[in-house]
């Protein structure tokens, strides 16, 4: 693939190589396939215009034209740049079929693209999981190709992803009711390395699906162990469990705008000690466990000066916790309560009650706060 000037500017600024969304790849494949239907030849590479004006060009991975059946297929291999994207290297195919004048643009889910089965997403139940922005981008390019080559712009677009159903098992899709494959995503067409925009978007969709399903209690969890723990504590269904990973801030900011009655945050003690200290991104590359902060917190729970000094010098947050457990200082509960208060500060008075559960690596609860906030005690 080659790219327009916007991508080079990002490269120069960050030192990391941006990539392209599945929506951009599907648009490129659609543009090439529809052009072939109208002209008999596939543009390769094919150039598209993204919402912010970039004009990337995509090499075609595969192509086929069946003039008699009035269909053409083009495929693009997704390049996620330097982002650790699960769909990097996936082959995105678009099969375009000419329709009678007046039919408009119709979208279908091919093999490896999911179908929406639960309410709460920006698509109706039963629709292919091709998000609104990629749909609009494909419509615009179909219109441009039709104007350039004398077509009507009435087409059926079937998007498929090689091995998409298997790849989707590593995503949120099954949990939020997108079954059978991947979603075709993207708002700008560009994947910014390590922005984890797809993960954050999945958190938001998870909240939407839970709300649409009538749930009043959801849980933001840092991983599978915390999911199991909180589900057992509160008998929560799977769609109530938000795999927030390190993105506590993403959960809190979205729930602030789209409230639920109650939010439980559950995670490892060390990660939640970062939230307690005011960090909203819990990744080890972007925030660290502050043992000095833990020592000060332990003092409020009765820790002696000698114990506080040991905590401040501990190798890990979990080691600090074990020191306090041996001395009967409730550091886990103190961290949970402080993390809850930090969460409430981010929620800014939104009608959401919050509690926090801290666990160790085995999933044992080592700290727990009371519920506080609107509707809480």
Secondary structure, 3 states (H helix, E strand, C coil): CECCHHHHHHHHHHCCCCEECHHHHHHHHHHHHHHHHHHCCCCCCEECCCCCCCCCEECCCEEEEECCCCEEEEEEECCCCCCCCCCCCCEEEEEEEECCCCCCEEEEECCEECEECCCCCCCCCCCECECHHHHHHHHHHHHHHHHHHCCCCCEEEEEEECCHHHHHCCCCCCCCCEECEECECCCCCEECCCCCHHHHHHHHHHHHHHHHCCCCEEEEECCHHHHHHHHHHHCCCHHHEEECCCEHHHHHHHHHHCCCCEEEEEEEHHHHHHHHCCCCECCCCCCCCCHHHHHHHHHHCCCCHHHHHHHHCCCCHHHHHHHHHHCCCCHHHHHHHHHHHHHHHHHCCCCCEEEEEEECCCCCEEEECCCECCCCC
